Amino acid sequence: MRTTVVMDDIVLRQVKQYARSRSISLSRAMQELVQQGLDPGPPAPTAETGKLTPFRLPKGSPTVTSARVSGLEDVGTRHPSRRPVGHAG
């Protein structure tokens, strides 16, 4: 099925990055991400250690590196009207 989707530029960049990191088409990436959102499965087990809460990522998730985290932090500072999930204020 063919359709038109309207989304923020930042979301499109993230979907494109997801597709590139898995060597899949943009359409396939959208399908996977929407399916994950609709059926996320059981919550990942967590274990609290001090102030950090480690968690398991879904199978096939890209590796979380400090550079990736820094890049995401930079994106958040460029969009002051958008707050991270769970942000109080």
C-alpha positions as CSV (number, residue, x, y, z in Angstrom):
1,M,0.0,0.0,0.0
2,R,1.2,3.5,-0.8
3,T,0.5,6.5,1.4
4,T,1.8,9.9,2.4
5,V,3.2,10.5,5.9
6,V,3.9,14.0,7.4
7,M,6.5,14.1,10.2
8,D,9.0,16.5,11.7
9,D,12.4,16.8,10.0
10,I,14.1,15.5,13.1
11,V,12.0,12.3,13.1
12,L,12.6,11.8,9.4
13,R,16.4,12.1,10.0
14,Q,16.1,9.5,12.8
15,V,14.1,7.1,10.6
16,K,16.7,7.5,7.8
17,Q,19.5,6.8,10.3
18,Y,17.7,3.7,11.5
19,A,17.3,2.5,7.9
20,R,21.0,3.2,7.1
21,S,22.2,1.5,10.2
22,R,20.3,-1.7,9.2
23,S,20.9,-1.4,5.4
24,I,17.1,-1.4,4.8
25,S,14.8,0.8,2.8
26,L,13.1,3.8,4.3
27,S,9.7,2.1,3.8
28,R,10.9,-1.0,5.7
29,A,12.3,1.2,8.5
30,M,9.0,3.0,8.9
31,Q,7.2,-0.4,8.9
32,E,9.5,-1.8,11.6
33,L,9.3,1.3,13.8
34,V,5.6,1.6,13.6
35,Q,5.2,-2.1,14.4
36,Q,7.5,-1.7,17.4
37,G,5.4,1.2,18.6
38,L,2.2,-0.7,18.2
39,D,3.4,-4.0,19.7
40,P,6.4,-3.2,21.9
41,G,6.2,-6.6,23.6
42,P,6.9,-7.2,27.3
43,P,8.9,-4.5,29.1
44,A,12.6,-5.2,29.3
45,P,13.9,-6.4,32.6
46,T,15.8,-3.7,34.6
47,A,18.1,-3.8,37.6
48,E,18.8,-0.6,39.6
49,T,22.4,0.1,40.6
50,G,23.0,3.4,42.4
51,K,21.7,6.2,40.2
52,L,21.8,4.3,36.9
53,T,19.1,2.0,35.8
54,P,20.5,-0.4,33.1
55,F,18.0,-1.9,30.7
56,R,18.0,-4.3,27.8
57,L,17.4,-2.9,24.3
58,P,15.2,-4.7,21.8
59,K,17.0,-7.2,19.6
60,G,18.5,-5.5,16.6
61,S,18.8,-2.1,18.2
62,P,21.9,0.0,17.3
63,T,24.7,0.1,19.8
64,V,24.4,3.0,22.3
65,T,27.7,4.8,22.4
66,S,28.7,7.9,24.3
67,A,29.1,9.7,20.9
68,R,25.5,8.7,20.0
69,V,24.2,9.9,23.4
70,S,26.1,13.2,23.0
71,G,24.6,13.6,19.5
72,L,21.1,13.1,20.9
73,E,21.8,15.6,23.7
74,D,22.9,18.1,21.1
75,V,19.6,17.6,19.2
76,G,17.6,18.3,22.4
77,T,19.4,21.6,22.9
78,R,18.6,22.8,19.4
79,H,14.9,22.3,20.0
80,P,14.1,24.0,23.3
81,S,10.4,23.7,22.8
82,R,10.7,19.9,22.7
83,R,11.4,18.3,26.1
84,P,12.7,14.8,26.5
85,V,10.1,12.3,27.8
86,G,9.8,12.5,31.5
87,H,11.2,16.0,31.7
88,A,9.6,18.1,34.4
89,G,9.2,21.8,33.8
